[in-house]
Amino acid sequence: MKKMFALAAAAVMVAGAPAFAATDAECQEMWKKADANTDGNVSGGEAIRYMSFMRVAGMTVATEGTITQTEFMNACKADAYKVKAVDAGAPLKGSNSFTEAQARDRIIAQGMDNVTGLTKDGDGIWRATAQHAGKPVQVAVDYKGNVVMANQ
């Protein structure tokens, strides 16, 4: 009985631990790419996707639209910039409590821009047209936050 309890406790601890958190080196490399103009901050167009990632993760910054290196590194080490895997069968029908802004942030965080026509359908799925790598795509955000795209 004690062995079963110990195994169950260990399993809970492993399940609750962050998987593969970003290393300092990975975060430094990401910072170099994000701070393209090397001014010591990620701001303006540089910041759009990273700000979306941070809002999705529930993080804030001291100055909206500008991410300092310290803020960036803290978010990176917390895996805020990690692209989430999509659940099988997504987009999934269900009661979606995301606001339009939250759905838009999830789309932008996945590397899309020029999000237009964002509306929630009868199945609780946010749908829009966006651009990914310069090409138009249809995109959907379900109640779990899964972002799914299809080429037009």
N, C-alpha and C positions, 0 to 999 in steps of 0.2 A: 504494500500500500504506500509506504514511504517513497519507494522508488518511482511509483506512478505519479505521486504528487511532485516529486523533484523533476521528473521528465516534463510534466505539464507546465510547471513553473518556468523551466528552461525554454520551452517552446514559446511561451508567452513573451519572455524577455527577447528572444530572437525575433519574433514577429513584430514586436514594437520598436526594434532598433532600426535606424535609417539604413537603407540598403545602398551601398556604394556611394557615400557622400563624396562630393567633388573634392579633390586634393587642392592644396595651395597652388601647386604648379598649374593645374587645370584652370583654376580661377584666375591666376595671373595671365595665362594665355588668353582666356576669354576677355579679360579686362583690356588687353592690348588691342584686340579686335573691336571691342565695343567703343573704346575711346579713340576713334579713327583720327580725330584731329589733334590728339595728344595734348589736350588742354587741362587734363586732370579731372575732368568731369564727363559724364555721359549726359548730354542734353540735346534738346531739339530733336531732329530726325534720328540721331543716334539712340535716343532714349525710348522711343515709342514702344518697341517690342519688349524691352526690359521692364519698363513701367507696367506694361500689361501683365507680364509674368509676376511681378511683385504684387500687384493688386489681386491677382488670382490666388496667390499664396497668403493673402491677408496682411501684407507688409505695406508700410508707408515710408515716405522719405521726408526729410526736413523741408525741402523746397520742391513743390510739384513741378515736374518736367525736368528736374536735374538730379542726377544720381552721383553722389560723391564716390570716390574709390572705396572708402570704408563701408558705405552703405551697399555698394555693389558686391564687395567681397563677402560681407555678412550674408547677403541674399544668396550668393553663389554657394557658399559653404553650407547653407541650409537647403540646397538643391532647389531653390525657387526657379532657376532657369532651366531645369530639367524638363524635357518634353515628355509628357505622360503617354504611356501606352494606351491604346484604344481598346475598350472591351469588345469581345466578339459579338457580332450582330448589331453593333452600333450603326446608326443612332437608335437608341432605345426609347420606346414610347413610355410616357409617364408624366406625372405632375411636375412641371418644371418651375422652380421658384427663382431662377436667375432673372435678373433685370436685363433689359436690352443692353445696358452698358457692360454688365458682367459677361453676357454672351459675346459681345464685341471684343472684350479683353481676351477671352479664351481663343477666339479666332486669330487675333493679332499675335498672341503669344505662340501660336502654332506656325507663324511665319507668313501669314497672309496680310494683305493690305487692301486699301480701296474697297472696304466692306460697304455694300449698298443693299437696300431692300430688305433689311433685317426684320423679319416678322416671325411670330410664334404661330405654328399651325395647330390644328385640332388635336394632334397627338402629343402636344406639349414640347415639340421640337422647334428650336429657333432655326430658321433657314435664311440664307442670304447668298448673294453673289459676291465674290472677292477675287483678288488676283494673287496667284502664287507663282513665283519665278517668272513674272510678267505675263502669265497666261490666265485667262478667266476660268474660274472654277465655281461650282455650286458647293456650298458648305452648310453643314448642319451641326447644331450643338444640342445634345440631349440633356436630360435632367441630371445625369451623373457627371456632366462636364466633358463628355467625349466629343471631340471635334473630328468630323468626317468630311472629306472633300471628294468631289468627282469632277473630272474635266468636262467642260461644256462641249 
